[in-house]
């Protein structure tokens, strides 16, 4: 997404694209159904914990580690192969995201650096900072042309400025742009997809759309599948109004599916309590 131009609030302008208002309204209704469930009034902490686990599993699946939920729940050692490390990174990011909400609007670049540090969990000097010219990027799934380091740095600064400025855009639009821009830029040498989805979660929670973090969009992305994810991302990269609207709609469907997942968890808990 270009962050320059005549529009004073480009995120709000995206909210006016055809079909986006419908996506925003659909997401709001799906989220409201979860928050209105009687179980949420008594056991919201359990729903949040379960959503975090399921969201981490979904994000890891999009990074090539499509494990069964019970396997993620059971395992304690994530230091083995690449898949295990991806699952471990997703779990760490899910836990860390909630600690960064108060910092996000003031210093989004600091938060992104911290997310990468948590995801990578090693002492490589490339960890926790944007990539430099000539440094390769290891990013499963996303095969788009890679912007050079200079362009990535400039656009990352522009994204941070938009986040810090706030504005009137719906939370879904801001979250989708943060997610799409980070996937497009891949500003770090690794773990960009995991970081992008964690940043989207921070926006959705911090905006007040999903304050208890019970609507894991990552579940929805995994359910919709990698092919649909990449097709929608191509729309974002195109920069066309139709492409941008399609990406926002895809993100909206993912959030709604995450909400549906937590509604099902509420229903299961309610049956167990009956």
C-alpha positions as CSV (number, residue, x, y, z in Angstrom):
1,X,0.0,0.0,0.0
2,X,1.3,3.4,-0.8
3,X,1.3,5.6,2.2
4,X,1.7,8.9,0.3
5,X,-0.7,10.9,-1.7
6,X,-3.4,13.5,-1.3
7,X,-5.7,11.6,1.0
8,X,-5.3,12.8,4.6
9,X,-6.5,9.5,6.0
10,X,-5.8,6.7,3.4
11,X,-7.0,4.0,5.8
12,X,-10.4,5.7,6.1
13,X,-10.5,5.9,2.3
14,X,-10.1,2.2,2.1
15,X,-13.0,1.8,4.4
16,X,-15.1,3.6,1.7
17,X,-14.3,1.0,-1.0
18,X,-17.2,-1.0,-2.4
19,X,-18.0,-4.0,-0.3
20,X,-15.7,-3.0,2.6
21,X,-18.6,-1.6,4.8
22,X,-20.4,-4.9,4.4
23,X,-17.3,-6.8,5.5
24,X,-16.9,-4.5,8.5
25,X,-20.6,-5.0,9.5
26,X,-20.4,-8.8,9.1
27,X,-17.4,-9.0,11.3
28,X,-19.0,-6.8,13.9
29,X,-22.1,-9.1,14.0
30,X,-19.9,-12.2,14.3
31,X,-17.9,-10.7,17.2
32,X,-21.0,-9.5,18.9
33,X,-22.4,-13.1,18.9
34,X,-19.4,-14.3,20.8
35,X,-19.4,-11.5,23.3
36,X,-23.1,-11.9,23.9
37,X,-22.8,-15.6,24.7
38,X,-23.8,-16.4,28.4
39,X,-20.5,-18.4,28.8
40,X,-18.5,-15.3,28.1
41,X,-19.9,-13.6,31.1
42,X,-18.6,-16.3,33.4
43,X,-15.7,-18.0,31.8
44,X,-14.2,-15.5,29.4
45,X,-10.6,-16.3,30.5
46,X,-11.0,-19.9,29.4
47,X,-12.3,-18.7,26.0
48,X,-9.4,-16.4,25.6
49,X,-6.9,-19.1,26.5
50,X,-8.5,-21.5,24.0
51,X,-8.6,-18.9,21.3
52,X,-4.9,-18.2,21.8
53,X,-4.0,-21.8,21.4
54,X,-6.2,-22.3,18.3
55,X,-4.9,-19.0,16.8
56,X,-1.3,-20.1,17.3
57,X,-2.1,-23.4,15.6
58,X,-3.7,-21.6,12.7
59,X,-0.8,-19.2,12.2
60,X,1.8,-22.0,12.4
61,X,-0.2,-23.9,9.7
62,X,0.2,-21.0,7.3
63,X,3.9,-21.1,8.0
64,X,4.2,-24.8,7.0
65,X,3.5,-26.5,10.4
66,X,-0.1,-27.8,10.1
67,X,-0.4,-29.7,13.3
68,X,-3.5,-31.1,14.9
69,X,-4.8,-29.0,17.7
70,X,-4.3,-31.7,20.3
71,X,-0.7,-32.1,19.2
72,X,-0.1,-28.4,19.9
73,X,-1.9,-28.7,23.2
74,X,0.1,-31.8,24.2
75,X,3.6,-30.8,23.2
76,X,6.0,-29.1,25.6
77,X,9.2,-29.2,23.5
78,X,9.3,-27.1,20.4
79,X,13.0,-27.1,19.7
80,X,13.1,-30.0,17.3
81,X,12.6,-29.6,13.5
82,X,11.5,-26.6,11.5
83,X,7.8,-27.4,12.1
84,X,8.2,-27.7,15.8
85,X,10.1,-24.4,15.9
86,X,7.3,-22.7,13.8
87,X,4.7,-23.9,16.3
88,X,6.7,-22.7,19.2
89,X,7.2,-19.3,17.6
90,X,3.5,-19.0,17.0
91,X,2.7,-19.8,20.6
92,X,5.3,-17.4,21.9
93,X,3.9,-14.6,19.7
94,X,0.4,-15.2,20.9
95,X,1.5,-14.9,24.5
96,X,3.6,-11.8,23.8
97,X,1.1,-9.9,21.7
98,X,-1.1,-9.1,24.8
99,X,1.9,-7.5,26.5
100,X,2.5,-5.1,23.7
101,X,-0.9,-3.4,23.4
102,X,0.0,-0.3,25.3
103,X,3.1,0.3,23.2
104,X,1.7,-0.3,19.7
105,X,0.2,3.1,18.9
106,X,3.1,5.0,20.3
107,X,5.9,2.8,18.8
108,X,4.7,0.2,16.3
109,X,8.3,-0.3,15.0
110,X,9.4,-1.2,18.5
111,X,6.6,-3.7,18.8
112,X,7.4,-5.3,15.4
113,X,11.1,-5.6,16.4
114,X,10.0,-7.2,19.7
115,X,7.7,-9.6,17.9
116,X,10.5,-10.7,15.6
117,X,12.8,-11.2,18.5
118,X,10.3,-13.4,20.3
119,X,9.5,-15.4,17.2
120,X,13.1,-16.1,16.2
121,X,14.3,-16.7,19.8
122,X,18.0,-16.7,18.9
123,X,21.0,-14.4,19.2
124,X,21.6,-13.9,15.4
125,X,22.5,-10.3,14.9
126,X,19.7,-10.0,12.2
127,X,17.0,-10.7,14.8
128,X,14.9,-7.9,16.0
129,X,15.7,-5.4,13.3
130,X,14.6,-4.8,9.6
131,X,16.7,-6.6,7.1
132,X,19.6,-4.8,5.3
133,X,20.6,-4.8,1.7
134,X,21.7,-8.2,0.5
135,X,20.3,-10.1,3.4
136,X,18.1,-13.1,2.3
137,X,14.6,-13.7,3.5
138,X,13.4,-17.1,4.6
139,X,9.6,-17.0,4.4
140,X,7.5,-20.1,3.8
141,X,4.5,-19.8,1.6
142,X,4.9,-16.2,0.4
143,X,6.6,-16.2,-3.0
144,X,5.9,-12.6,-4.1
145,X,8.7,-10.4,-5.5
146,X,10.7,-9.1,-2.5
147,X,11.0,-5.3,-2.2
148,X,14.6,-4.2,-1.7
149,X,15.7,-3.2,1.8
150,X,15.4,0.5,1.1
151,X,11.8,0.3,-0.1
152,X,10.9,-2.0,2.8
153,X,12.3,0.5,5.3
154,X,10.5,3.5,3.7
155,X,7.2,1.7,3.6
156,X,7.6,0.3,7.1
157,X,8.1,3.9,8.4
158,X,5.1,5.0,6.5
159,X,3.0,2.2,8.0
160,X,4.2,3.1,11.4
161,X,3.2,6.7,10.8
162,X,-0.3,5.7,9.8
163,X,-0.7,3.5,12.9
164,X,0.6,6.3,15.2
165,X,-1.7,8.9,13.6
166,X,-4.8,6.9,14.3
167,X,-7.8,8.0,12.3
168,X,-11.3,7.0,11.6
169,X,-10.8,3.8,9.7
170,X,-12.6,0.7,11.0
171,X,-10.4,-1.7,13.0
172,X,-10.8,-4.4,10.3
173,X,-9.4,-2.1,7.7
174,X,-6.4,-1.1,9.8
175,X,-5.7,-4.7,10.8
176,X,-5.9,-5.9,7.2
177,X,-3.5,-3.2,6.0
178,X,-0.9,-3.9,8.8
179,X,-1.1,-7.6,8.0
180,X,-1.0,-7.2,4.2
181,X,1.8,-4.6,4.3
182,X,4.1,-6.7,6.5
183,X,3.5,-9.8,4.3
184,X,4.3,-7.8,1.2
185,X,7.4,-6.1,2.6
186,X,8.8,-9.1,4.6
187,X,10.9,-6.6,6.5
188,X,12.7,-9.2,8.6
189,X,14.9,-12.1,7.5
190,X,12.5,-14.7,8.9
191,X,9.1,-15.2,10.5
192,X,7.4,-12.4,8.7
193,X,4.1,-14.2,8.3
194,X,3.9,-15.1,12.0
195,X,4.8,-11.5,12.9
196,X,2.2,-10.1,10.4
197,X,-0.6,-12.2,11.9
198,X,0.5,-11.3,15.5
199,X,0.5,-7.6,14.6
200,X,-3.0,-8.0,13.1
201,X,-4.1,-9.5,16.4
202,X,-2.7,-6.6,18.3
203,X,-4.7,-4.1,16.1
204,X,-8.0,-6.1,16.5
205,X,-7.6,-6.3,20.3
206,X,-6.2,-2.8,20.9
207,X,-8.9,-1.2,18.8
208,X,-11.6,-2.6,21.0
209,X,-13.2,-4.7,18.3
210,X,-12.0,-7.9,20.1
211,X,-10.8,-6.7,23.5
212,X,-10.6,-10.1,25.1
213,X,-8.9,-11.7,22.1
214,X,-11.5,-14.4,21.5
215,X,-11.9,-14.1,17.7
216,X,-8.6,-15.6,16.3
217,X,-8.4,-14.6,12.6
218,X,-5.6,-17.1,12.3
219,X,-8.1,-19.9,12.7
220,X,-10.0,-18.5,9.8
221,X,-7.0,-18.1,7.5
222,X,-6.0,-21.7,8.1
223,X,-9.6,-22.8,7.4
224,X,-9.9,-20.8,4.2
225,X,-6.5,-22.3,3.1
226,X,-3.2,-21.1,1.9
227,X,-4.3,-20.8,-1.8
228,X,-7.1,-18.4,-0.9
229,X,-4.8,-16.5,1.4
230,X,-2.2,-16.0,-1.3
231,X,-4.9,-15.1,-3.9
232,X,-6.2,-12.4,-1.6
233,X,-2.7,-11.1,-0.8
234,X,-2.1,-10.8,-4.6
235,X,-5.1,-8.4,-4.6
236,X,-3.5,-6.3,-1.8
237,X,-0.2,-6.2,-3.7
238,X,-1.9,-5.0,-6.8
239,X,-3.0,-1.9,-5.0
240,X,-6.2,-1.7,-7.1
241,X,-9.4,-0.8,-5.3
242,X,-10.9,-4.2,-6.2
243,X,-7.8,-6.0,-5.0
244,X,-7.6,-4.0,-1.7
245,X,-11.3,-4.6,-1.0
246,X,-10.8,-8.4,-1.7
247,X,-8.0,-8.6,0.8
248,X,-10.0,-6.7,3.4
249,X,-12.9,-9.0,2.8
250,X,-10.7,-12.1,3.1
251,X,-9.4,-10.8,6.5
252,X,-13.0,-10.1,7.5
253,X,-14.0,-13.7,6.7
254,X,-11.1,-15.0,8.7
255,X,-12.1,-12.9,11.8
256,X,-15.7,-14.1,11.5
257,X,-14.5,-17.7,11.3
258,X,-12.4,-17.2,14.4
259,X,-15.5,-15.8,16.1
260,X,-17.4,-18.8,15.0
261,X,-14.7,-21.1,16.4
262,X,-15.0,-19.4,19.8
263,X,-18.7,-19.5,19.7
264,X,-18.5,-23.3,19.3
265,X,-16.1,-23.4,22.3
266,X,-18.7,-21.5,24.3
267,X,-21.4,-23.9,23.3
268,X,-19.2,-26.9,24.2
269,X,-18.5,-25.4,27.7
270,X,-22.2,-24.7,28.1
271,X,-23.2,-28.3,27.3
272,X,-20.6,-29.5,29.8
273,X,-22.0,-27.2,32.5
274,X,-25.6,-28.3,31.9
